Structures are given as structure tokens and as C-alpha cells.
Amino acid sequence: MAGLSSLVLLAVLARAGREMYGYEIAKAVKAEGEGGLIFKQGAIYPVLRSLHATGLLESRVEASAFGPPRRYYNITESGRRALAEWQFAWRDMREFVDDALKGGGMVQGTAYEPQPSA
């Protein structure tokens, strides 16, 4: 799920066109996903750190009048290139999965009926 999370976080920051801090990014992800998060809010921080460590994001820390300092993230040019590549790969993967699912649940010519898990 980390790869998908990276794609989503880079897309949110690219679309925002400005730097954002972690909680603000989490709120934007939730708003764009119409309330359905693919990962928990706390899980974005390790992904943001990883994206920063690989040079896809830049960050800075700023003191906050209301609580601990905030780390602001912004997408880099390398991040924009990676996002474009990942979006292309995602479209291909989505088409592949959609095509596989268009079979209407048929497996080798018979209707597929899911079995309850034990």
C-alpha cells in the first residue's frame, strides 16, 4: 500500500501547488477521497519522510504558536517526474484490473461464488 500512498500524497501536493504540513495533507487526502481513506492519518508521516529522503519532496520546519513545530512539505521537480510516471503505470494497472473484472465473475466458464473464509 506504500506505493499507492506515495502516489496519492504526491498528487495531493502537486495539485495544491503550495507547501502543506502533515495534518493539512491528511485532511486534503480525506476530502479528495470523499471520506474514504486508503490509509490511516498516522500512516502518512512515514511515507512523507520516505518521499523526502528520496528527494521527491522537500521540507522545512516552522515553529507553531499552537503546539509543536510543523513540518511543511512541497513536491520537487523529481517528485513531479515520478508522479507522472506513476500515474501512467497506475492507469495501465487500473485498465488491466478492470479488464480482468469485466468477466462478470466467471472462472473457467462457470459462475464464481465466493466461499466464506474460515
N, C-alpha and C positions, 0 to 999 in steps of 0.2 A: 504494500500500500504506500510505501515511502515514495516510489516513483510517481504515483498518481498524485500524492500530496504535493510533491515538488512542482509538478505541472500546474496544479491549481494555485499554489502560492505565487509562482512566477507570473501566472496570468492575472491574478488579482493586482499585484504590484505594477505590472505593465499597463493594465487598464486604468489604474488610479493615476498614473503619470506623476506621482509625487512620492516622497518617502512616507512610510507609515510605521507605527510601533506595533508590537506583537498583538496586543488586545484589539487594536483597531483592525488589524489584518484578520483576526479571528471573527470579528463582527462582520466584516465585508464578505468573508467566505460564507458565513451563515446566511447573510442576506442574499447573496448570489445563488446559493443552493436552496433557496426558499425554505430555510429552516432545517433541511436535512443534511447534517454534517457527515462527511465520509470519514472523519476522524475527530477525536476529542480535542477541545481547545488546547489543553496542555501538550498535546502531541505535536503542535505546530512548531514549538520552540526548538526541539532538536533538529527538525527539518530546516528551519530558518538558519540555525547555526551551521548545519552541513552545507547549505547553499552559499552561505557567506564564506566558509572555509574553502570552497572550490572556486570562489571568485565570481559566482553567478549573482550574488548580492553584495552590496557594500552596506556598512552600518556605522552608526555613530551613537554615542550615549549622551543623553541630555538630562540634567537634573530636573526633577519634577517638584512642584510646590505641594503636591498631594500624594506623598508616598515615595517609593524608591525611584531611582533614576530609570528613565525609559530608553530602550534601545530602538532606534529608528532604522528601518531597512529601506533600501532602494535597489531596483534592478539595474545591473550593469549592462554594458553592451554585449558582453559574453553571455549574460543571462538572457538577453533578448534573442540572441542567435540560438541558444539552447532551447528556448521556448518555441521558436519557430520550428526547429527540428522535431521536438517532442510533440507539437501539435500535429505535424504531418504524420508521425508514427501513430499517434492516438487515432486519427481519422482512419488510417489503414486498419488498425486493430478493431475499431468500432464497426467498420464495414464487414470485416471478417466475422466477428461475433454475430452481427445482425444477420448476415447470410446464413450462418450455421443455425441460428434460431428460427429462420423462416420455414424450416421443415415442419413446423407445426407440432413439434414433439414426437416426430416419427423416428424410430430407431429400427433400421433394417426392415422397413416396410410394415412394422406393427406399431400400434399406438403405445407410446411410452407412458407408463403410470408410475409416478414416484412411489417408492416404498418408504414407509415411516422408519426413521432411524431408531436404533435400539437404545 
